[in-house]
Amino acid sequence: MSHRIHDMPEDDRPRERLLRLGPGALSDAELLAIFINTGVKGENALQVANRLLREVGTLHNLSRTSASQIAASHALGPAKAAHLAAAFELGRRAERFWVKDTPLDEPEKVYRYLAAEMQSLPHETLRVLLLNARFHLMRDEVIFTGTVNETMAHPRDILRPAVIHKAYGFTVVHNHPSGDPAPSTADRAFTRKIKDAAEVLSIKFCDHVIIGMPDQSGRKPYFSFREMGAV
């Protein structure tokens, strides 16, 4: 392969292929090459993209990699790393736009709203979705960012924004970076505490959803305490 994309046949260049065939026809490496734009000595942008994917394993892993980590990659400086990080974030925001006019009244919708963002995190994050009486999203607040396998927060941290913003109800969401959404003993105890506190304040506790990852077993990539009758 040539060390310059411009030396490739025009029909094989990623940008020209995208314009001719549409983005769905391009490989992950070709799409990345368009953002990387220029190569380095000994590698064109497409070769840099292929190397980057080999280093992290998958495109999903790359989306979970911080801009600073991407920038530290050989021959990929801060400007290119920023372009990639911005592209992933734009994709996540575009995926969430539908929620504006849709009630978050089912765990599948909560999963769809937050999966792309929370699956990209290498650590646990706990957030609360504040809902109005029609279950439309009022606010989405990150409450706590924890270690790779532990989230520590008190029910008052969950209820405080709900009280301040006069929410009708709320849904708690956190992720399991391992990919397995099955609740831990601590998750179950925490959910019971939130339920008790919400009842005292007469605020509707709609659900506690744990975001995991799809796998080959066919299990759901999320766990809903509401579906299990615990909320």
For each residue, the residues with C-beta under 8 A, 3 or more apart:
1: 8 44 46 47
2: 5 7 8 44
3: 7 39 41 42 43 44 47
4: 7 8 39 44
5: 2 8 13 14 33 39 44 45 46
6: 13
7: 2 3 4
8: 1 2 4 5 12 13 44
9: 12 13
10: 13 16
11: 16 17 20
12: 8 9 16 17
13: 5 6 8 9 10 16 17
14: 5 17 18 26 30 31 33 34 45 46
15: 18 19 34
16: 10 11 12 13 19 20
17: 11 12 13 14 20 21 25 26 30
18: 14 15 21 22 23 25 26 30 31 34
19: 15 16
20: 11 16 17
21: 17 18 24 25 26
22: 18 25
23: 18 26 31
24: 21
25: 17 18 21 22
26: 14 17 18 21 23 30 31
27: 30 31
28: 31 32 49 53 59
29: 32 33 46 49 50 53
30: 14 17 18 26 27 33 34 46 49
31: 14 18 23 26 27 28 34 35
32: 28 29 35 36 49 52 53 59 62 84
33: 5 14 29 30 36 37 44 45 46 48 49
34: 14 15 18 30 31 37 45
35: 31 32 80 83 84 87
36: 32 33 39 45 48 49 76 80 83 84
37: 33 34 45 80 83
38: 45
39: 3 4 5 36 43 44 45 46 47 48
40: 43 48 75
41: 3
42: 3
43: 3 39 40 47 48 51 75
44: 1 2 3 4 5 8 33 39 47 48
45: 5 14 33 34 36 37 38 39 48 49
46: 1 5 14 29 30 33 39 49 50
47: 1 3 39 43 44 50 51
48: 33 36 39 40 43 44 45 51 52 75 76
49: 28 29 30 32 33 36 45 46 52 53
50: 29 46 47 53 54
51: 43 47 48 54 55 74
52: 32 48 49 55 56 62 70 73 76
53: 28 29 32 49 50 56 57 58 59 62
54: 50 51 57
55: 51 52 73
56: 52 53 61 62 65
57: 53 54 61
58: 53 61 62
59: 28 32 53 62 63
60: 63 64 119 120
61: 56 57 58 64 65
62: 32 52 53 56 58 59 65 70 84 88
63: 59 60 88 120
64: 60 61 119 120 121 122
65: 56 61 62 69 70
66: 69 70 85
67: 70 71 78 81 82 84 85
68: 71 72 81
69: 65 66 72 73
70: 52 62 65 66 67 73 76 80 81 84 85
71: 67 68 76 77 78 80 81 82
72: 68 69
73: 52 55 69 70 76 81
74: 51
75: 40 43 48
76: 36 48 52 70 71 73 80 81
77: 71 80 81
78: 67 71 81 82
79: 82 83
80: 35 36 37 70 71 76 77 83 84
81: 67 68 70 71 73 76 77 78 84 85
82: 67 71 78 79 85 86
83: 35 36 37 79 80 86 87
84: 32 35 36 62 67 70 80 81 87 88
85: 66 67 70 81 82 88 89
86: 82 83 89 90
87: 35 83 84 90 91
88: 62 63 84 85 91 92 120
89: 85 86 92 93
90: 86 87 93 94
91: 87 88 94 95 116
92: 88 89 95 96 116 117 120
93: 89 90 96 97
94: 90 91 97
95: 91 92 98 112 116
96: 92 93 99 113 114 116 117
97: 93 94 100
98: 95 101 102
99: 96 102 104 109 113 137
100: 97 137
101: 98 136
102: 98 99 109 136
103: 109 131 134 135 136
104: 99 109 110 113 129 131 135 136 137 171 206
105: 109 135 206
106: 109 110
107: 110 111 207 209 222 224 226 227
108: 111 112 222
109: 99 102 103 104 105 106 112 113
110: 104 106 107 113 114 129 171 173 207 209 222
111: 107 108 114 115 209 211 221 222
112: 95 108 109 115
113: 96 99 104 109 110 129 137
114: 96 110 111 117 118 127 173 211
115: 111 112 118 119 211 221 222
116: 91 92 95 96 119 120
117: 92 96 114 120 121
118: 114 115 121 125 173 174 175 211
119: 60 64 115 116 175 211 213
120: 60 63 64 88 92 116 117
121: 64 117 118 124 125 175 177
122: 64 148 177
123: 145 146 147 148 177
124: 121 145 146 147 148 149 150 151 174 175 176 177
125: 118 121 142 144 145 146 151 174 175
126: 142 143 144 145 146 151 153 172 173 174
127: 114 140 141 142 143 172 173 174
128: 140 141 143 158 161 162 170 171 172 173
129: 104 110 113 137 139 140 170 171 172 173
130: 137 138 139 140 141 161 162 165 167 169 170
131: 103 104 135 136 137 138 167 168 169 170 171 204 206
132: 135 136 138 167 168
133: 168
134: 103
135: 103 104 105 131 132 169 206
136: 101 102 103 104 131 132
137: 99 100 104 113 129 130 131 140
138: 130 131 132 165 167
139: 129 130 161 165 167
140: 127 128 129 130 137
141: 127 128 130 161
142: 125 126 127 145
143: 126 127 128 153 157 158 161
144: 125 126 151 152 153 157
145: 123 124 125 126 142
146: 123 124 125 126 150 151 152
147: 123 124 150
148: 122 123 124 177
149: 124 177 178
150: 124 146 147 186
151: 124 125 126 144 146 174
152: 144 146
153: 126 143 144 157 158 190
154: 157 158
155: 158 159 190 193 194 196 197
156: 159 160 197
157: 143 144 153 154 160
158: 128 143 153 154 155 161 162 170 172 194 197
159: 155 156 162 163 194 197 198 201 203
160: 156 157 163 164
161: 128 130 139 141 143 158 164 165 167
162: 128 130 158 159 165 167 169 170 201 203
163: 159 160 166 201 203
164: 160 161
165: 130 138 139 161 162
166: 163
167: 130 131 132 138 139 161 162 170 203
168: 131 132 133 203 204
169: 130 131 135 162 203 204 205 206
170: 128 129 130 131 158 162 167 198 203 204 205 206
171: 104 110 128 129 131 206 207 208 209
172: 126 127 128 129 158 191 194 205 207 208 209
173: 110 114 118 126 127 128 129 208 209 210 211
174: 118 124 125 126 127 151 187 208 210 211
175: 118 119 121 124 125 210 211 212
176: 124 179 180 181 182 210 211 212
177: 121 122 123 124 148 149
178: 149 212
179: 176 212 213 215
180: 176 212 213
181: 176 210 211 212 220 221 222 223
182: 176 210 212 223
183: 187 188 191 210 223 225
184: 187 188
185: 188 189
186: 150 189 190
187: 174 183 184 190 191 208 210
188: 183 184 185 191 192 230
189: 185 186 192 193
190: 153 155 186 187 193 194 208
191: 172 183 187 188 194 195 208 225 230 231
192: 188 189 195 196 230
193: 155 189 190 196 197
194: 155 158 159 172 190 191 197 198 205 208
195: 191 192 198 199 205 230 231
196: 155 192 193 199 200
197: 155 156 158 159 193 194 200 201
198: 159 170 194 195 201 203 204 205
199: 195 196 202 205
200: 196 197
201: 159 162 163 197 198
202: 199
203: 159 162 163 167 168 169 170 198
204: 131 168 169 170 198
205: 169 170 172 194 195 198 199 208 231
206: 104 105 131 135 169 170 171 226 231
207: 107 110 171 172 224 225 226 231
208: 171 172 173 174 187 190 191 194 205 224 225 226 230 231
209: 107 110 111 171 172 173 222 223 224 225
210: 173 174 175 176 181 182 183 187 222 223
211: 111 114 115 118 119 173 174 175 176 181 221 222
212: 175 176 178 179 180 181 182 221 222 223
213: 119 179 180 221
214: 221
215: 179 219 221
216:
217:
218:
219: 215
220: 181 223
221: 111 115 181 211 212 213 214 215
222: 107 108 110 111 115 181 209 210 211 212
223: 181 182 183 209 210 212 220 228
224: 107 207 208 209 227 228
225: 183 191 207 208 209 228 230 231
226: 107 206 207 208 229 230 231
227: 107 224
228: 223 224 225
229: 226
230: 188 191 192 195 208 225 226
231: 191 195 205 206 207 208 225 226
